[in-house]
Amino acid sequence: MAEVLQLLLFGRGCRGRVLLLPFLLTLWMTHLGYCSDHIPVLMWSTEGSLWNPQDAPNEGEVVSGSKLISYLNPAVTSGPKVILLFLQEKMSIDDFTLYGGVYGNKQDSVFSNLESAMESAASSLVLPAVDWYASNSLSAYLQDKVGTSPLYVDPVSLHELKLNESIPSLLVVRLPYTSSGILELKDVLRSNDDIIGRVLNPLKSDGMPYTALLTALTPSRVMRDVAFAIQNTGRQLLQTSTTTYPPLAYNQTGKPCILFWAARIVVGFGNQHVDVTNETFQQNPPLSLSGSSCESNVSRLVLNYKAVKGFDDLKLTFVMSKSKYAVSNREWFTMERVEISANQTNATFNASDVYAPATYSFHCQYVSNLPRYNSMLVPRFSTNWELTITDFQIQGFGFNGTNGTHFAYASDCTGFFTPGIWMGLVTTLLFVFILTYGLHMIMNLKTMDRFDDPKGPTISVPQTE
C-alpha cells in the first residue's frame, strides 16, 4: 500500500511504467526552502506508455512551463478523453515526507488511496518541482487543449454524471488545505485522500479510462509551520504568516508580456475601503484581464473585478509607455496613468514617478495617492477615490524569453542614498573629524626637556629657546 511513497522517494521501473524521479528525500533534506517556490505534480493514467523512463526530469531540476506542456501533451493527445484534475489549495513535497509514512511507519500514511491509484495505473509520472506559475496555469491549459469548460465535481455529483469515453471531459475536484496545526493538517490530507478514492472508485468499477493529475494552486509552508507548532515558543506568537502567490501575468502571444505583483491592494471611495488582493491573485476562476494589451511602445493592464463588496464593476487600469532618451542612450518605461472606475464614477492619477529602464521591472514599497505614502499617484482632478498598493512591482516591457514568468531586475523607487544613509554618513564623518582633530592636538603637544633642580642653581633659559 505504501509503495507509491517509496516510488516518490526512490523511483521504480516496470513494464509500461516510468522510472520516477529518485532521491526526492535527499533533495528535501538538502533544500529546506524547496517547497516555498515550487509545486509537485503527480500524473497517472489507465493508458500505458504515455511516459517513458527517460522522460523523468533530472535530479534537482525545476520543470518549467514549456517542459510541463511537453509532459502533458502525450496525455492530452494520446491518452483517455476523460481527464481528472485534483486541485489542492496548497501542497509541497513536505506533505508526502511528513504524512506519507516514508520513514518506516507505513500504517501512518494518509495517502493510501493515492498510493493504490498510482500502483494500479498503467503509466505514471511524478514531477517533484514544477514552476509555480506553470502549475497554477494547468487548469487553463487543459481547458484549452481539451476544448471544453472544466466541470467542478465532488464524489456525490460524480455518481450522477454519465461520462462517455469518446467525449472529451475535464473534471476538476477541489481539495482543501490548512496550516493551523499538525493534527488538523493530517486529518485534512487524509480526508482529501478519501475524496480521491471516492472519485476514482466509480471510474474503476465502470471500466472508464481516464488520466488524473494532482497538484495545487500555491506551495505550502509545511516545514516552517510544523517547526513553530512543535516548539510552541514565544517566537511563534511574533511570527507573521506571509501569503505567497505567483505574479499576475497577461499573455497576448502565449508568453507573458505584462507581470504585476503586490502584497496588498486597497481601493477606497470616501469612507468605504475594500481589499482586493485575493480577488486579484487568488480568485478562481482567474481575474478577467479583458481590455489589456501589449504593443511595442505601449502596454495596458486592465483588472476587471465583477464581485467586490460595495463597488459595481470595479476596474483598475495601468497604462505604461516606452521611450528612448538620448542622454542615457537607452529606453525607459514610464507609468503614464492609473485609472479607477466603479459605480459610474472614475478617477485618473498621473504616475510619472513610476519609471525604470525598459528591460527592468519597477518596485516600490508603497504606490498610493495618500500623502503619508509620498503620493506617487497624483490625481488629475479632485477626487474621493483612494488607491494604496503595498510592495508594488510591475513590468510591461523587456521580455526576451529568458525570464519567462519571473520579473527582471527591479529598479526600486527608493534611491541609494536614503535619509537613514545620509544621517549615518553625516554622523560618521562628524565623529571622524572629532577623532582626527583630537589626534592632531595630541601629536602636537610639546613637553619640557629641562627641569629645575631645587638643590642646584636656578636654570636659566635664554629667550631664544
C-alpha positions in Angstrom: 0.0 0.0 0.0 2.8 2.3 0.7 4.8 1.5 -2.4 3.8 4.7 -4.1 5.5 6.8 -1.4 8.6 4.7 -2.0 8.1 5.4 -5.7 8.0 9.1 -4.9 11.3 8.9 -2.9 13.4 6.3 -4.6 11.9 5.6 -8.0 10.8 2.3 -9.6 10.7 0.9 -13.1 8.5 -1.9 -14.5 6.6 -2.7 -17.7 4.7 0.2 -19.2 5.6 2.5 -16.3 8.0 5.4 -15.8 11.1 5.4 -13.6 10.1 8.2 -11.4 12.5 10.8 -10.0 14.8 9.2 -7.4 16.3 10.7 -4.3 13.4 13.1 -3.5 14.0 12.7 0.1 17.6 13.7 -0.3 16.5 16.8 -2.2 14.0 17.7 0.6 16.7 17.3 3.3 19.2 19.4 1.4 16.8 22.2 0.2 14.6 23.2 3.1 13.3 26.1 1.1 12.4 23.9 -1.9 8.7 23.8 -1.2 8.3 27.5 -0.9 9.0 28.1 -4.6 7.7 25.1 -6.5 4.8 22.7 -6.5 4.8 18.9 -7.2 2.6 17.5 -10.0 1.6 13.8 -9.9 0.2 12.2 -13.1 -1.2 8.7 -13.7 -3.3 7.1 -16.4 -5.0 3.9 -17.4 -3.4 4.2 -20.8 0.1 2.7 -21.0 3.3 4.1 -22.5 2.3 7.7 -22.1 5.6 8.5 -20.5 9.0 6.8 -20.9 11.6 6.3 -18.2 13.8 8.9 -19.9 11.1 11.5 -19.6 11.6 11.9 -15.9 13.4 15.2 -15.1 16.9 15.2 -13.7 17.5 15.2 -10.0 17.1 18.8 -8.7 15.6 20.1 -11.9 12.8 22.6 -11.8 10.3 21.9 -14.5 9.4 25.0 -16.5 6.1 25.8 -18.1 7.2 24.7 -21.6 8.6 21.4 -20.3 5.4 20.8 -18.3 3.5 21.1 -21.5 5.7 18.5 -23.2 4.9 16.1 -20.4 1.2 16.8 -20.7 0.9 16.6 -24.5 1.0 12.8 -24.7 -1.7 12.5 -22.0 -3.9 15.1 -23.8 -3.4 13.9 -27.4 -2.9 10.1 -27.0 -4.5 9.4 -23.6 -8.1 8.9 -22.5 -10.6 11.6 -23.2 -11.7 11.8 -19.5 -9.2 14.0 -17.6 -9.4 14.4 -13.8 -7.6 17.3 -12.1 -7.3 17.2 -8.3 -6.6 20.7 -7.3 -5.5 21.2 -3.7 -5.2 24.7 -2.3 -1.6 24.2 -1.1 0.9 21.4 -1.5 4.6 20.6 -1.4 6.9 17.6 -1.2 6.9 18.1 2.6 3.3 16.9 2.7 4.4 13.5 1.5 7.5 13.2 3.5 5.8 14.2 6.8 2.5 12.3 6.4 3.2 9.6 3.9 4.8 7.1 6.3 8.1 7.2 4.4 10.2 6.6 7.5 9.0 3.0 8.0 5.6 3.8 9.6 3.6 2.8 6.6 0.5 2.4 8.7 0.5 6.1 9.4 0.3 7.1 5.8 -2.6 9.4 4.9 -2.3 8.7 1.1 -3.5 5.1 0.9 -5.9 5.8 -2.0 -3.4 7.8 -3.9 -0.8 5.1 -3.5 -3.2 2.4 -4.7 -4.2 4.5 -7.7 -0.7 5.1 -8.8 0.3 1.5 -8.2 -2.5 0.2 -10.4 -2.0 2.8 -13.1 -0.7 1.7 -16.5 1.6 4.7 -16.6 2.5 7.4 -14.1 4.9 10.3 -13.6 5.9 12.4 -10.7 7.3 15.9 -11.1 8.5 17.0 -7.6 9.3 20.6 -8.5 7.3 22.5 -11.1 7.4 26.2 -11.7 4.8 27.8 -9.5 3.2 29.9 -12.3 3.2 26.9 -14.7 1.4 24.7 -12.2 -1.1 27.5 -11.4 -2.0 27.7 -15.1 -2.5 24.0 -15.5 -6.3 24.2 -15.5 -6.4 26.9 -18.2 -4.0 24.8 -20.4 -6.1 21.7 -20.1 -9.3 23.6 -20.8 -7.7 24.9 -24.0 -6.4 21.5 -25.1 -9.5 19.5 -24.3 -11.8 22.1 -25.8 -14.4 22.1 -23.1 -15.0 24.1 -19.9 -14.0 22.4 -16.7 -16.7 20.8 -14.6 -16.2 21.2 -10.9 -17.4 18.0 -9.3 -17.4 16.1 -5.9 -17.8 12.4 -5.2 -21.6 12.8 -4.8 -22.2 14.6 -8.1 -19.8 12.3 -9.9 -22.2 9.4 -9.5 -24.9 11.4 -11.3 -22.7 12.1 -14.3 -23.0 10.0 -17.5 -19.4 10.0 -18.8 -18.6 8.8 -22.3 -15.1 7.7 -23.0 -15.3 9.1 -26.6 -16.3 12.6 -25.5 -13.6 14.9 -24.0 -14.3 15.8 -20.4 -12.3 17.9 -17.9 -13.4 17.2 -14.3 -11.9 19.4 -11.5 -12.1 18.3 -7.9 -11.1 21.0 -5.4 -9.3 19.8 -2.2 -8.9 22.0 0.9 -5.7 22.6 2.9 -5.0 24.0 6.4 -1.8 25.0 8.2 -3.3 25.7 11.6 -1.9 22.6 13.3 -0.2 19.3 12.7 -3.1 17.1 13.7 -5.6 19.1 11.8 -3.5 19.2 8.7 -3.0 15.4 8.8 -6.8 14.9 9.1 -7.4 17.3 6.1 -4.9 15.4 4.0 -6.4 12.1 4.9 -9.9 13.5 4.1 -8.5 14.6 0.7 -7.1 11.2 0.0 -10.6 9.7 0.8 -12.1 12.1 -1.7 -9.6 10.9 -4.3 -10.6 7.3 -3.6 -14.3 8.1 -3.8 -13.9 9.8 -7.1 -11.7 7.1 -8.7 -13.6 4.1 -7.5 -16.7 4.6 -9.7 -14.5 5.1 -12.7 -12.6 1.9 -12.0 -15.8 -0.1 -11.4 -17.3 1.2 -14.7 -14.0 0.5 -16.6 -13.8 4.1 -17.6 -10.3 5.0 -19.0 -9.0 8.3 -17.5 -5.9 10.4 -16.9 -5.6 12.0 -13.5 -3.4 14.8 -12.2 -2.8 16.0 -8.6 -1.3 19.4 -8.0 -2.0 22.7 -6.1 -2.6 26.4 -6.6 0.2 27.6 -4.2 3.1 26.0 -2.3 2.6 25.1 1.3 4.9 26.0 4.1 4.9 22.7 6.0 8.3 22.8 7.4 8.0 26.3 8.9 4.5 25.7 10.3 5.4 22.4 11.9 8.6 23.8 13.5 6.7 26.5 15.2 3.9 24.2 16.2 6.2 21.8 17.9 8.4 24.4 19.6 5.4 26.4 20.9 7.8 29.2 21.8 7.3 33.0 22.0 8.6 33.4 18.5 5.5 31.6 17.3 3.4 34.4 18.7 5.6 37.0 16.9 5.8 35.2 13.6 3.6 36.7 10.9 2.4 34.4 8.2 3.1 35.7 4.7 0.8 34.8 1.9 2.6 34.0 -1.3 1.3 33.7 -4.8 2.6 34.0 -8.3 2.5 37.3 -10.1 -0.4 38.2 -12.3 0.6 37.7 -15.9 -1.1 38.9 -19.1 -0.4 36.7 -22.1 -1.0 38.0 -25.5 1.1 35.8 -27.7 1.3 32.7 -25.4 4.1 34.3 -23.3 3.7 36.9 -20.6 4.1 40.4 -21.8 3.0 42.1 -18.5 3.7 41.0 -15.0 2.1 42.5 -11.9 2.5 41.7 -8.2 1.6 43.3 -4.9 1.3 42.3 -1.3 -1.9 44.3 -0.8 -4.2 46.4 -2.9 -6.7 48.6 -1.1 -9.3 50.7 -3.0 -11.4 53.3 -1.3 -14.1 55.8 -2.1 -14.9 58.2 0.7 -15.2 56.2 3.9 -15.6 52.9 2.2 -12.4 50.8 1.6 -12.0 47.3 0.3 -9.0 44.9 0.0 -9.0 43.3 -3.4 -5.7 41.4 -3.1 -7.3 37.9 -3.0 -9.6 38.8 -5.9 -6.6 39.9 -7.9 -4.2 37.0 -7.4 -6.1 34.0 -5.9 -9.5 34.2 -7.4 -10.8 31.1 -9.2 -11.7 31.4 -12.0 -8.8 33.9 -12.5 -9.4 37.6 -12.7 -10.5 38.9 -16.1 -7.9 40.9 -17.9 -10.2 41.9 -20.7 -9.0 45.2 -22.3 -5.3 44.6 -21.6 -2.9 44.9 -24.5 0.8 44.8 -25.3 2.3 46.8 -28.1 5.9 47.8 -28.9 5.7 51.1 -27.1 2.5 50.9 -25.0 1.4 48.3 -22.5 -2.0 48.4 -20.8 -3.1 46.2 -17.9 -6.8 46.2 -17.0 -8.0 44.4 -13.9 -11.8 43.7 -14.1 -13.5 43.0 -10.7 -17.0 41.7 -11.0 -18.0 41.0 -7.4 -16.4 43.4 -5.0 -18.4 44.4 -2.0 -19.7 48.0 -2.3 -18.3 48.5 -5.8 -20.1 47.6 -9.1 -17.8 46.6 -11.9 -14.6 47.9 -10.3 -11.8 48.3 -12.9 -8.2 49.2 -12.4 -6.1 50.2 -15.4 -2.3 50.7 -15.6 -1.0 52.4 -18.7 2.7 52.3 -19.5 4.7 53.7 -22.3 8.3 53.2 -23.6 10.6 55.9 -25.0 14.2 56.2 -25.8 16.2 59.1 -24.2 19.3 60.5 -26.0 21.0 61.5 -22.7 21.2 57.9 -21.4 21.1 56.3 -24.8 18.6 53.7 -23.6 14.9 53.0 -23.5 12.9 53.7 -20.4 9.3 52.9 -19.5 7.0 55.2 -17.5 3.6 54.7 -15.9 1.6 57.2 -17.8 -1.5 56.9 -15.6 -3.6 54.8 -13.3 -7.4 54.7 -13.8 -10.1 53.6 -11.4 -13.7 53.2 -12.4 -16.7 51.9 -10.5 -20.3 52.9 -9.5 -20.4 55.0 -12.7 -17.6 57.2 -11.4 -13.9 57.3 -12.3 -10.6 58.8 -11.4 -7.3 59.2 -13.2 -3.9 59.5 -11.5 -0.7 60.6 -13.0 2.1 58.1 -12.1 5.1 59.6 -13.8 7.2 58.8 -10.7 6.9 55.1 -11.7 9.7 54.7 -14.2 12.6 52.3 -14.9 14.8 51.1 -17.8 12.7 49.2 -20.3 14.5 46.0 -19.6 13.9 46.3 -15.8 10.8 45.9 -13.6 9.8 48.6 -11.2 9.3 48.0 -7.5 8.2 50.3 -4.7 7.1 49.7 -1.1 4.1 51.9 -1.5 2.3 53.3 -4.5 -0.5 55.5 -3.4 -2.2 58.8 -3.7 -2.2 59.3 0.1 0.3 61.9 1.5 1.6 59.6 4.2 2.8 57.3 1.4 4.6 60.1 -0.5 1.7 60.4 -3.0 3.3 58.8 -6.1 -0.1 58.9 -7.7 -1.3 62.4 -8.3 -5.0 62.9 -9.2 -5.6 64.9 -12.3 -8.8 66.3 -10.7 -10.1 66.4 -7.2 -11.5 63.0 -6.3 -12.7 61.0 -3.4 -11.0 57.8 -4.7 -8.1 56.3 -2.8 -5.7 53.7 -4.0 -2.8 52.1 -2.0 -0.7 49.3 -3.3 1.8 47.8 -0.9 5.0 46.1 -2.2 4.1 47.1 -5.8 6.1 45.5 -8.7 5.3 45.7 -12.4 6.9 45.0 -15.7 5.4 45.9 -19.1 8.4 45.6 -21.4 11.7 43.8 -21.8 10.5 40.2 -22.0 13.2 38.4 -24.0 12.0 34.9 -23.5 14.7 34.1 -20.8 12.9 35.5 -17.8 9.6 33.7 -18.6 7.2 34.3 -15.7 9.8 35.9 -13.5 10.4 39.6 -13.1 13.6 41.2 -14.5 16.0 43.1 -12.2 13.9 45.6 -10.3 14.6 49.3 -10.2 13.4 50.5 -6.8 11.8 53.8 -6.1 14.0 54.3 -3.1 17.3 55.8 -4.1 20.6 54.5 -2.9 21.2 57.5 -0.5 18.1 57.3 1.7 17.6 59.7 4.7 18.8 57.0 7.0 22.0 56.5 5.0 22.6 60.3 4.9 22.2 60.5 8.7 24.6 57.7 9.2 27.2 59.2 6.8 27.0 62.7 8.4 27.3 61.3 11.9 30.2 59.1 10.9 32.0 62.0 9.2 31.5 64.1 12.3 33.0 61.5 14.6 35.9 61.0 12.2 36.5 64.8 12.2 36.5 64.9 16.0 38.8 61.9 16.3 41.2 63.4 13.7 41.3 66.8 15.4 41.9 65.1 18.8 44.8 63.0 17.4 46.3 66.1 15.7 46.2 68.0 19.0 47.8 65.1 20.9 50.6 64.7 18.4 51.4 68.4 18.6 51.8 68.5 22.4 55.3 69.7 23.4 56.7 68.6 26.8 59.6 70.2 28.8 63.0 68.8 28.2 64.7 70.6 31.1 63.7 70.5 34.7 64.7 72.7 37.7 66.8 71.1 40.5 65.7 72.5 43.8 69.2 71.8 45.3 71.2 73.3 42.4 71.4 76.6 40.8 68.4 78.0 39.0 68.1 77.1 35.4 68.5 80.0 33.1 66.6 79.6 29.8 67.6 82.0 27.1 64.8 83.8 25.3 65.9 82.4 22.0 64.9 79.0 23.1 
